Amino acid sequence: MSDVELRSPDLLTQMARVQGDAFIEYGDEVELVFRRKVQVSDGAGGKKTSSEADQPAQMVRVVGARASATIVTADGKQRSLDKTVVGRIDLDIEDGDTFTYEGTEYEILGVNRDPGWRTAASAVRRG
């Protein structure tokens, strides 16, 4: 293999995805069900939010957030992050999703898909 082939973006991305999968699978991999608010018609041409609907279960790794990690919410409040959910790049997760982990309910406040080999989502305790 030439030096050029070893540096190809496709090969590097594949290698990074394998490493990301290993981080999830050989760590404390858990199956989580994310709950998502569903938009439905309000009968007047608009939409309203209905109850939460469970999404299909997905395998992820949940790790503690750094002690100093914070996020500013849409309403301008600064919140300390409690957990980071790490999954494959195709993880079906959105801001506002909720989930229960070890008996505690969390809400997703930020989703990051960069670099392109994994998804990391910031979570805070609800309530």
N, CA, C and O of each residue as an XYZ file, in Angstrom:
508
protein
N       0.846     -1.173      0.000
C       0.000      0.000      0.000
C       0.893      1.238      0.000
O       1.856      1.312      0.763
N       0.579      2.189     -0.839
C       1.389      3.403     -0.899
C       1.020      4.355      0.228
O      -0.026      4.214      0.862
N       1.886      5.318      0.466
C       1.653      6.332      1.508
C       0.375      7.114      1.216
O      -0.341      7.506      2.138
N       0.088      7.342     -0.074
C      -1.121      8.068     -0.455
C      -2.362      7.271     -0.072
O      -3.323      7.832      0.454
N      -2.347      5.949     -0.338
C      -3.490      5.104      0.009
C      -3.725      5.057      1.510
O      -4.872      5.016      1.955
N      -2.644      5.064      2.300
C      -2.771      5.031      3.758
C      -3.388      6.305      4.312
O      -3.957      6.292      5.403
N      -3.285      7.388      3.585
C      -3.799      8.669      4.065
C      -5.150      9.036      3.447
O      -5.634     10.150      3.644
N      -5.749      8.131      2.720
C      -7.015      8.463      2.067
C      -8.080      8.734      3.131
O      -8.141      8.030      4.139
N      -8.920      9.751      2.911
C      -9.965     10.078      3.882
C     -10.913      8.907      4.141
O     -11.368      8.718      5.269
N     -11.211      8.120      3.107
C     -12.116      6.985      3.288
C     -11.525      5.962      4.247
O     -12.224      5.465      5.130
N     -10.255      5.645      4.083
C      -9.613      4.675      4.950
C      -9.524      5.208      6.380
O      -9.779      4.471      7.332
N      -9.171      6.463      6.533
C      -9.076      7.052      7.874
C     -10.439      7.092      8.551
O     -10.538      6.853      9.754
N     -11.479      7.389      7.801
C     -12.835      7.398      8.366
C     -13.237      5.997      8.782
O     -13.819      5.815      9.851
N     -12.939      5.002      7.956
C     -13.248      3.616      8.304
C     -12.532      3.209      9.588
O     -13.126      2.579     10.463
N     -11.263      3.570      9.697
C     -10.491      3.223     10.891
C     -11.080      3.906     12.126
O     -11.184      3.295     13.190
N     -11.460      5.157     11.979
C     -12.045      5.890     13.104
C     -13.375      5.271     13.520
O     -13.669      5.183     14.712
N     -14.181      4.842     12.555
C     -15.460      4.206     12.882
C     -15.249      2.890     13.624
O     -15.998      2.577     14.549
N     -14.246      2.121     13.232
C     -13.939      0.865     13.934
C     -13.546      1.176     15.373
O     -13.985      0.494     16.299
N     -12.719      2.207     15.567
C     -12.321      2.595     16.923
C     -13.528      3.075     17.724
O     -13.663      2.747     18.902
N     -14.400      3.848     17.091
C     -15.602      4.326     17.764
C     -16.512      3.182     18.155
O     -17.045      3.166     19.265
N     -16.700      2.226     17.261
C     -17.521      1.047     17.568
C     -16.929      0.283     18.747
O     -17.661     -0.173     19.625
N     -15.598      0.143     18.767
C     -14.940     -0.573     19.861
C     -15.147      0.161     21.181
O     -15.370     -0.476     22.211
N     -15.076      1.492     21.166
C     -15.304      2.285     22.385
C     -16.685      2.001     22.953
O     -16.854      1.883     24.167
N     -17.675      1.892     22.068
C     -19.052      1.644     22.508
C     -19.215      0.189     22.942
O     -19.701     -0.081     24.040
N     -18.812     -0.742     22.088
C     -19.079     -2.161     22.313
C     -18.280     -2.767     23.456
O     -18.788     -3.632     24.169
N     -17.040     -2.328     23.646
C     -16.189     -2.943     24.662
C     -16.109     -2.118     25.930
O     -15.319     -2.415     26.825
N     -16.922     -1.092     26.003
C     -17.057     -0.332     27.234
C     -18.281     -0.850     27.947
O     -18.581     -2.043     27.903
N     -18.971      0.027     28.586
C     -20.204     -0.349     29.270
C     -21.380     -0.059     28.352
O     -22.168      0.853     28.602
N     -21.491     -0.842     27.291
C     -22.552     -0.665     26.295
C     -23.904     -0.961     26.937
O     -24.070     -1.961     27.635
N     -24.867     -0.073     26.688
C     -26.218     -0.261     27.210
C     -27.222     -0.040     26.087
O     -26.928      0.621     25.091
N     -28.397     -0.597     26.265
C     -29.482     -0.399     25.316
C     -30.407      0.673     25.893
O     -30.952      0.506     26.984
N     -30.581      1.770     25.160
C     -31.451      2.856     25.614
C     -32.622      3.031     24.665
O     -32.509      2.821     23.457
N     -33.745      3.419     25.242
C     -34.923      3.803     24.463
C     -35.092      5.306     24.655
O     -35.317      5.776     25.770
N     -34.982      6.053     23.566
C     -35.188      7.497     23.624
C     -36.660      7.793     23.378
O     -37.301      7.164     22.536
N     -37.184      8.751     24.120
C     -38.564      9.191     23.945
C     -38.537     10.559     23.262
O     -37.747     11.429     23.627
N     -39.403     10.737     22.274
C     -39.411     11.959     21.465
C     -40.804     12.530     21.413
O     -41.778     11.799     21.232
N     -40.904     13.850     21.575
C     -42.187     14.533     21.418
C     -42.559     14.502     19.946
O     -41.727     14.755     19.075
N     -43.816     14.189     19.682
C     -44.294     14.028     18.315
C     -45.159     15.221     17.937
O     -46.030     15.636     18.702
N     -44.913     15.770     16.751
C     -45.708     16.880     16.229
C     -46.914     16.306     15.477
O     -46.761     15.430     14.626
N     -48.115     16.807     15.798
C     -49.336     16.378     15.123
C     -50.108     17.608     14.667
O     -49.874     18.714     15.156
N     -51.013     17.412     13.744
C     -51.838     18.508     13.245
C     -52.729     19.043     14.369
O     -53.255     18.284     15.183
N     -52.885     20.373     14.388
C     -53.777     20.971     15.397
C     -55.194     21.157     14.856
O     -56.059     21.691     15.551
N     -55.437     20.713     13.601
C     -56.761     20.811     13.006
C     -57.038     22.156     12.365
O     -58.079     22.341     11.733
N     -56.116     23.100     12.520
C     -56.308     24.432     11.950
C     -55.162     24.810     11.012
O     -54.899     25.990     10.780
N     -54.489     23.797     10.478
C     -53.398     24.054      9.537
C     -52.039     24.166     10.194
O     -51.034     24.317      9.499
N     -51.979     24.097     11.499
C     -50.705     24.174     12.214
C     -50.347     22.843     12.843
O     -50.930     21.806     12.524
N     -49.389     22.892     13.733
C     -48.961     21.683     14.426
C     -48.906     21.951     15.919
O     -48.711     23.085     16.357
N     -49.082     20.890     16.690
C     -48.929     20.967     18.133
C     -48.147     19.749     18.591
O     -48.082     18.739     17.890
N     -47.557     19.850     19.765
C     -46.781     18.746     20.312
C     -47.692     17.828     21.096
O     -48.438     18.268     21.970
N     -47.624     16.547     20.774
C     -48.416     15.564     21.508
C     -47.531     14.902     22.556
O     -46.458     15.414     22.874
N     -47.961     13.795     23.081
C     -47.174     13.074     24.079
C     -45.899     12.505     23.460
O     -45.715     12.523     22.243
N     -45.034     12.005     24.323
C     -43.784     11.421     23.861
C     -44.008     10.009     23.325
O     -44.836      9.256     23.838
N     -43.256      9.668     22.287
C     -43.326      8.332     21.699
C     -41.959      7.668     21.830
O     -40.932      8.292     21.564
N     -41.951      6.398     22.241
C     -40.702      5.645     22.334
C     -40.133      5.400     20.943
O     -40.864      5.053     20.016
N     -38.830      5.583     20.806
C     -38.115      5.250     19.579
C     -37.545      3.839     19.754
O     -37.452      3.354     20.881
N     -37.167      3.178     18.670
C     -36.576      1.837     18.806
C     -35.322      1.875     19.687
O     -34.562      2.843     19.654
N     -35.115      0.817     20.471
C     -33.950      0.734     21.354
C     -32.661      0.770     20.538
O     -32.603      0.235     19.432
N     -31.622      1.409     21.095
C     -30.332      1.540     20.425
C     -29.210      1.263     21.417
O     -29.333      1.539     22.611
N     -28.115      0.713     20.900
C     -26.950      0.437     21.732
C     -26.038      1.660     21.760
O     -25.662      2.192     20.716
N     -25.686      2.097     22.971
C     -24.861      3.287     23.165
C     -23.946      3.059     24.360
O     -24.031      2.036     25.039
N     -23.081      4.015     24.603
C     -22.289      4.054     25.828
C     -22.608      5.380     26.514
O     -22.619      6.432     25.875
N     -22.865      5.322     27.806
C     -23.176      6.516     28.583
C     -21.988      6.772     29.506
O     -21.598      5.905     30.289
N     -21.421      7.965     29.405
C     -20.272      8.321     30.239
C     -20.580      9.613     30.983
O     -21.404     10.416     30.544
N     -19.919      9.800     32.097
C     -20.100     11.024     32.862
C     -19.503     12.214     32.122
O     -18.485     12.087     31.441
N     -20.137     13.361     32.259
C     -19.609     14.584     31.650
C     -18.492     15.131     32.530
O     -18.455     14.860     33.730
N     -17.581     15.901     31.937
C     -16.535     16.546     32.723
C     -17.174     17.469     33.757
O     -18.219     18.066     33.498
N     -16.562     17.583     34.898
C     -17.131     18.357     36.006
C     -17.435     19.800     35.607
O     -18.394     20.384     36.110
N     -16.649     20.375     34.726
C     -16.849     21.781     34.354
C     -17.701     21.958     33.105
O     -17.904     23.088     32.662
N     -18.204     20.872     32.527
C     -18.946     20.957     31.270
C     -20.328     21.571     31.498
O     -21.087     21.131     32.362
N     -20.636     22.597     30.701
C     -21.933     23.261     30.789
C     -22.479     23.486     29.383
O     -21.756     23.387     28.392
N     -23.768     23.790     29.323
C     -24.421     24.112     28.058
C     -25.416     25.234     28.329
O     -26.009     25.303     29.406
N     -25.593     26.107     27.348
C     -26.589     27.170     27.457
C     -27.818     26.713     26.689
O     -27.734     26.408     25.499
N     -28.959     26.665     27.366
C     -30.200     26.182     26.760
C     -30.810     27.251     25.864
O     -30.368     28.400     25.863
N     -31.825     26.865     25.106
C     -32.491     27.793     24.182
C     -33.087     28.996     24.911
O     -33.197     30.079     24.337
N     -33.473     28.806     26.178
C     -34.045     29.920     26.940
C     -32.986     30.722     27.693
O     -33.321     31.561     28.529
N     -31.691     30.466     27.397
C     -30.604     31.266     27.950
C     -30.081     30.817     29.300
O     -29.224     31.490     29.873
N     -30.564     29.707     29.824
C     -30.089     29.217     31.115
C     -28.839     28.369     30.927
O     -28.730     27.604     29.969
N     -27.901     28.517     31.852
C     -26.699     27.702     31.815
C     -26.920     26.478     32.702
O     -27.295     26.604     33.868
N     -26.682     25.284     32.132
C     -26.904     24.033     32.852
C     -25.615     23.224     32.869
O     -24.873     23.203     31.887
N     -25.355     22.564     33.981
C     -24.239     21.632     34.070
C     -24.637     20.326     33.397
O     -25.733     19.814     33.621
N     -23.754     19.798     32.583
C     -24.032     18.531     31.914
C     -23.798     17.386     32.884
O     -22.868     17.424     33.690
N     -24.643     16.373     32.805
C     -24.530     15.230     33.692
C     -23.956     14.003     32.997
O     -23.170     13.266     33.592
N     -24.339     13.778     31.755
C     -23.911     12.580     31.020
C     -23.651     12.935     29.564
O     -24.157     13.929     29.043
N     -22.845     12.092     28.920
C     -22.655     12.136     27.473
C     -23.037     10.772     26.932
O     -22.544      9.748     27.404
N     -23.912     10.762     25.946
C     -24.329      9.528     25.281
C     -23.513      9.425     23.997
O     -23.554     10.329     23.163
N     -22.773      8.333     23.832
C     -21.937      8.137     22.652
C     -22.496      6.959     21.862
O     -22.708      5.872     22.400
N     -22.728      7.197     20.576
C     -23.255      6.151     19.697
C     -22.632      6.235     18.324
O     -21.811      7.109     18.043
N     -23.033      5.320     17.484
C     -22.546      5.324     16.102
C     -23.055      6.570     15.373
O     -23.972      7.241     15.847
N     -22.471      6.865     14.251
C     -22.801      8.092     13.518
C     -24.276      8.132     13.134
O     -24.842      9.218     13.000
N     -24.910      6.979     12.954
C     -26.313      6.953     12.541
C     -27.276      6.858     13.727
O     -28.443      6.510     13.545
N     -26.803      7.161     14.932
C     -27.654      7.130     16.119
C     -28.858      8.047     15.914
O     -28.699      9.216     15.562
N     -30.065      7.515     16.136
C     -31.299      8.292     15.983
C     -31.581      8.995     17.305
O     -32.218      8.437     18.199
N     -31.095     10.232     17.412
C     -31.220     11.015     18.636
C     -31.348     12.483     18.255
O     -30.704     12.939     17.311
N     -32.173     13.222     18.982
C     -32.412     14.636     18.687
C     -32.445     15.442     19.980
O     -32.693     14.898     21.057
N     -32.192     16.743     19.863
C     -32.374     17.644     21.003
C     -33.798     17.483     21.521
O     -34.748     17.417     20.741
N     -33.937     17.421     22.839
C     -35.257     17.289     23.444
C     -35.664     15.857     23.731
O     -36.607     15.630     24.489
N     -34.970     14.873     23.139
C     -35.257     13.474     23.463
C     -34.998     13.253     24.950
O     -34.157     13.927     25.545
N     -35.715     12.318     25.540
C     -35.497     11.951     26.936
C     -35.228     10.459     27.023
O     -35.595      9.692     26.132
N     -34.578     10.059     28.114
C     -34.301      8.643     28.345
C     -34.086      8.425     29.831
O     -33.805      9.361     30.579
N     -34.223      7.175     30.246
C     -33.973      6.797     31.635
C     -32.730      5.925     31.674
O     -32.609      4.955     30.926
N     -31.806      6.287     32.559
C     -30.557      5.544     32.720
C     -30.306      5.350     34.209
O     -30.223      6.319     34.964
N     -30.186      4.108     34.621
C     -29.952      3.751     36.024
C     -30.955      4.433     36.957
O     -30.595      4.919     38.029
N     -32.231      4.461     36.524
C     -33.307      4.989     37.346
C     -33.479      6.491     37.338
O     -34.374      7.004     38.009
N     -32.647      7.218     36.598
C     -32.726      8.674     36.524
C     -33.131      9.087     35.119
O     -32.654      8.519     34.136
N     -34.015     10.081     35.023
C     -34.468     10.552     33.715
C     -33.592     11.722     33.262
O     -33.289     12.629     34.037
N     -33.193     11.678     31.984
C     -32.328     12.694     31.393
C     -32.974     13.269     30.138
O     -33.846     12.650     29.529
N     -32.526     14.464     29.767
C     -32.962     15.109     28.531
C     -31.741     15.477     27.707
O     -30.741     15.954     28.245
N     -31.821     15.255     26.404
C     -30.743     15.610     25.480
C     -30.843     17.097     25.150
O     -31.892     17.587     24.731
N     -29.725     17.808     25.348
C     -29.709     19.249     25.061
C     -28.754     19.624     23.937
O     -28.687     20.793     23.557
N     -28.026     18.678     23.408
C     -27.117     18.980     22.309
C     -26.629     17.699     21.661
O     -26.287     16.741     22.353
N     -26.596     17.675     20.326
C     -26.133     16.507     19.576
C     -24.995     16.949     18.668
O     -25.116     17.931     17.937
N     -23.879     16.207     18.723
C     -22.694     16.529     17.933
C     -22.322     15.316     17.091
O     -22.064     14.238     17.626
N     -22.294     15.494     15.765
C     -21.941     14.397     14.849
C     -20.590     14.637     14.179
O     -20.291     14.053     13.138
N     -19.791     15.490     14.779
C     -18.465     15.777     14.241
C     -17.447     15.432     15.314
O     -17.546     15.977     16.413
N     -16.483     14.570     15.068
C     -16.082     14.007     13.784
C     -17.075     12.969     13.276
O     -17.917     12.475     14.026
N     -16.963     12.651     12.005
C     -17.962     11.836     11.329
C     -17.929     10.352     11.611
O     -18.436      9.574     10.802
N     -17.365      9.932     12.704
C     -17.338      8.502     13.025
C     -18.155      8.151     14.256
O     -18.243      6.978     14.620
N     -18.757      9.144     14.909
C     -19.563      8.867     16.089
C     -20.529     10.012     16.334
O     -20.382     11.101     15.778
N     -21.524      9.748     17.180
C     -22.447     10.785     17.632
C     -22.264     10.906     19.133
O     -22.225      9.901     19.843
N     -22.151     12.145     19.619
C     -22.065     12.395     21.062
C     -23.173     13.373     21.406
O     -23.320     14.411     20.761
N     -23.954     13.037     22.431
C     -25.077     13.885     22.828
C     -24.948     14.256     24.297
O     -24.661     13.407     25.141
N     -25.163     15.532     24.594
C     -25.079     16.035     25.967
C     -26.430     15.877     26.653
O     -27.474     16.198     26.087
N     -26.387     15.373     27.886
C     -27.625     15.114     28.619
C     -27.578     15.755     30.009
O     -26.528     15.826     30.648
N     -28.769     16.227     30.462
C     -28.920     16.775     31.803
C     -30.059     16.034     32.508
O     -30.969     15.506     31.868
N     -29.985     16.010     33.827
C     -31.073     15.401     34.600
C     -32.329     16.238     34.425
O     -32.271     17.466     34.375
N     -33.457     15.561     34.332
C     -34.744     16.269     34.252
C     -35.288     16.512     35.652
O     -35.051     15.745     36.584
N     -36.021     17.602     35.759
C     -36.713     17.844     37.020
C     -36.131     18.872     37.886
O     -36.655     19.137     38.968
